[in-house]
Amino acid sequence: MADNFLERQRRDYEERKAAWLRKKRGITAGKNHIERPEDESL
């Protein structure tokens, strides 16, 4: 019984961690984008 408990806790932790990393990557990807005009002389 204890082994199943630990395995389930680890699996849940890994799922939460993966979701957090996906969310974190989505947020940081939008902040670093700089829009530039088509004509660089402007």
Buried (B, 14 or more C-beta within 10 A) or exposed (E): EEEEEEEEEEEEEEEEEEEEEEEEEEEEEEEEEEEEEEEEEE
